[in-house]
């Protein structure tokens, strides 16, 4: 089910990848947004979820959804 305006976790990682490339690399993006390059790398490799600083830097927020199963 697709919900307009919402992104999957993979799509958020794609946004972060593109943002890092546009900034000149993970270290540059991390410095601009006040996070460590290691943290950015962890998010990009699925070891950690993007927290508030990364979400803010990407212009996204995390929301929780539920759907009916019956």
RALIN-V990733 format. One line per field, one symbol per residue. phi: phi as a letter, one per 30 degrees, with the letter a starting at -180 (. if undefined). psi: psi as a letter, one per 40 degrees, with the letter a starting at -180 (. if undefined). Layout:
# RALIN-V990733
phi: ???
psi: ???
This chain:
# RALIN-V990733
phi: .cceiccdddddddddeddddddjkdddddddcibdeddeddddcidbdddeddeddcibbdbccbbdcb
psi: hhhheiiiddddddddddddddeeidddddddefiiddddddddeediihaddddddefiihihiiiie.
